[in-house]
Amino acid sequence: MGDLVLRPVALSDTDALFQVVDANRAYLRRWLPWVDSSLSVEDTRKYREISARQHAAREALQVVILLAGEPIGMVGFHRFDWANRSTSIGYWLAEAHQGHGYMTSACRALIEIVFSTWELNRIEIRCAPGNTRSRAIPERLGFRIEGTHRSAEWLYDHFEDLVVYSLLADEFTSSKATR
Ligand SMILES: CC(C)(COP(=O)(O)OP(=O)(O)OC[C@H]1O[C@@H](n2cnc3c(N)ncnc32)[C@H](O)[C@@H]1OP(=O)(O)O)[C@@H](O)C(=O)NCCC(=O)NCCS
């Protein structure tokens, strides 16, 4: 994973990220509800402006994944619940960059920061039952299944259930000790 860089998304990433989404539209649309509302560079810029405001307010954080300097995907904390020391993670990767462990590595690195530096206690990941590639990520990282939220996400023309995975700080620490 030598060439992989993670950093908070910036307004200057707008054009490059739009190109990646545009080139991966059909594939991303299979599981992500926002693809049809990101139809132009201007749409992407609006999202980036919202991200910048949320980041400044410590409400949420979107991170871009760069491979050899080029964006290949994103991983984000939808919302920080500082009172309950809890957050949730979402992610996507360009289709051509699947299968190398990039997203598992990115999530592992961010989880380390969430628990060690930010001292949060709980991370949640929600995946549709049929999204096997996505589900494999929390499963690889030692998350536990808590249950299934029924019809929890509207995906263009139907509802999807969402399987809820969570990882707690002490589980991550003790799994590190045995690695
Ligand atoms: C979900 C998504 C990010 C998963 O991508 P991915 O490439 O399967 O995940 P990773 O980058 O962690 O790679 C894991 C794969 O790399 C392989 N791999 C290679 N080296 C690895 C390593 N060092 N560590 C972990 N996995 C490794 C794994 O075996 C696995 O491949 P396999 O499924 O063919 O066995 C991607 O499919 C995607 O963006 N989908 C569309 C959007 C989406 O569904 N988002 C989630 C909504 S909940």
The ligand as an SDF file (V2000), in Angstrom:
LIG
                    3D

 48 50  0  0  0  0  0  0  0  0999 V2000
  -17.1540   -1.5120   -1.1290 C   0  0  0  0  0  0  0  0  0  0  0  0
  -15.8500   -1.3860   -1.9070 C   0  0  0  0  0  0  0  0  0  0  0  0
  -15.0860   -0.1530   -1.4410 C   0  0  0  0  0  0  0  0  0  0  0  0
  -14.9970   -2.6440   -1.6290 C   0  0  0  0  0  0  0  0  0  0  0  0
  -13.8620   -2.6230   -2.4650 O   0  0  0  0  0  0  0  0  0  0  0  0
  -12.7970   -3.8280   -2.3660 P   0  0  0  0  0  0  0  0  0  0  0  0
  -11.7290   -3.5790   -3.3470 O   0  0  0  0  0  0  0  0  0  0  0  0
  -13.5010   -5.1320   -2.3890 O   0  0  0  0  0  0  0  0  0  0  0  0
  -12.2160   -3.6350   -0.8900 O   0  0  0  0  0  0  0  0  0  0  0  0
  -10.6900   -3.5450   -0.4950 P   0  0  0  0  0  0  0  0  0  0  0  0
  -10.0660   -2.3730   -1.1960 O   0  0  0  0  0  0  0  0  0  0  0  0
  -10.5980   -3.5920    0.9630 O   0  0  0  0  0  0  0  0  0  0  0  0
  -10.0720   -4.8490   -1.1560 O   0  0  0  0  0  0  0  0  0  0  0  0
  -10.4490   -6.1240   -0.7030 C   0  0  0  0  0  0  0  0  0  0  0  0
  -10.0800   -7.0850   -1.7850 C   0  0  0  0  0  0  0  0  0  0  0  0
   -8.6690   -7.0230   -2.0090 O   0  0  0  0  0  0  0  0  0  0  0  0
   -8.0680   -8.2760   -1.6860 C   0  0  0  0  0  0  0  0  0  0  0  0
   -6.8350   -7.9280   -0.9870 N   0  0  0  0  0  0  0  0  0  0  0  0
   -5.6090   -7.9480   -1.5690 C   0  0  0  0  0  0  0  0  0  0  0  0
   -4.6850   -7.5350   -0.6930 N   0  0  0  0  0  0  0  0  0  0  0  0
   -5.3320   -7.2440    0.4600 C   0  0  0  0  0  0  0  0  0  0  0  0
   -4.9180   -6.7440    1.7130 C   0  0  0  0  0  0  0  0  0  0  0  0
   -3.6440   -6.4840    1.9880 N   0  0  0  0  0  0  0  0  0  0  0  0
   -5.8520   -6.5240    2.6840 N   0  0  0  0  0  0  0  0  0  0  0  0
   -7.1420   -6.7760    2.4460 C   0  0  0  0  0  0  0  0  0  0  0  0
   -7.6130   -7.2570    1.2420 N   0  0  0  0  0  0  0  0  0  0  0  0
   -6.7040   -7.4790    0.2750 C   0  0  0  0  0  0  0  0  0  0  0  0
   -9.1020   -9.0050   -0.8480 C   0  0  0  0  0  0  0  0  0  0  0  0
   -8.9560  -10.3910   -0.9600 O   0  0  0  0  0  0  0  0  0  0  0  0
  -10.3770   -8.5220   -1.4940 C   0  0  0  0  0  0  0  0  0  0  0  0
  -10.5670   -9.1040   -2.7580 O   0  0  0  0  0  0  0  0  0  0  0  0
  -11.7130  -10.2230   -3.0320 P   0  0  0  0  0  0  0  0  0  0  0  0
  -13.0290   -9.6350   -2.5990 O   0  0  0  0  0  0  0  0  0  0  0  0
  -11.6140  -10.4180   -4.4940 O   0  0  0  0  0  0  0  0  0  0  0  0
  -11.2900  -11.3500   -2.1720 O   0  0  0  0  0  0  0  0  0  0  0  0
  -16.1260   -1.2930   -3.4280 C   0  0  0  0  0  0  0  0  0  0  0  0
  -16.6760   -2.5040   -3.8750 O   0  0  0  0  0  0  0  0  0  0  0  0
  -17.0840   -0.1640   -3.7940 C   0  0  0  0  0  0  0  0  0  0  0  0
  -16.6820    0.9940   -3.8160 O   0  0  0  0  0  0  0  0  0  0  0  0
  -18.3650   -0.5090   -4.0990 N   0  0  0  0  0  0  0  0  0  0  0  0
  -19.3430    0.4770   -4.5280 C   0  0  0  0  0  0  0  0  0  0  0  0
  -19.7160    1.4590   -3.4380 C   0  0  0  0  0  0  0  0  0  0  0  0
  -20.1930    0.7520   -2.1910 C   0  0  0  0  0  0  0  0  0  0  0  0
  -20.8190   -0.2790   -2.2400 O   0  0  0  0  0  0  0  0  0  0  0  0
  -19.8910    1.3890   -1.0210 N   0  0  0  0  0  0  0  0  0  0  0  0
  -20.2670    0.8490    0.2580 C   0  0  0  0  0  0  0  0  0  0  0  0
  -21.6790    1.1650    0.5880 C   0  0  0  0  0  0  0  0  0  0  0  0
  -22.1180    0.4190    2.1640 S   0  0  0  0  0  0  0  0  0  0  0  0
  1  2  1  0
  2  3  1  0
  2  4  1  0
  2 36  1  0
  4  5  1  0
  5  6  1  0
  6  7  2  0
  6  8  1  0
  6  9  1  0
  9 10  1  0
 10 11  2  0
 10 12  1  0
 10 13  1  0
 13 14  1  0
 14 15  1  0
 15 16  1  0
 15 30  1  0
 16 17  1  0
 17 18  1  0
 17 28  1  0
 18 19  1  0
 18 27  1  0
 19 20  2  0
 20 21  1  0
 21 22  1  0
 21 27  2  0
 22 23  1  0
 22 24  2  0
 24 25  1  0
 25 26  2  0
 26 27  1  0
 28 29  1  0
 28 30  1  0
 30 31  1  0
 31 32  1  0
 32 33  2  0
 32 34  1  0
 32 35  1  0
 36 37  1  0
 36 38  1  0
 38 39  2  0
 38 40  1  0
 40 41  1  0
 41 42  1  0
 42 43  1  0
 43 44  2  0
 43 45  1  0
 45 46  1  0
 46 47  1  0
 47 48  1  0
M  END
$$$$
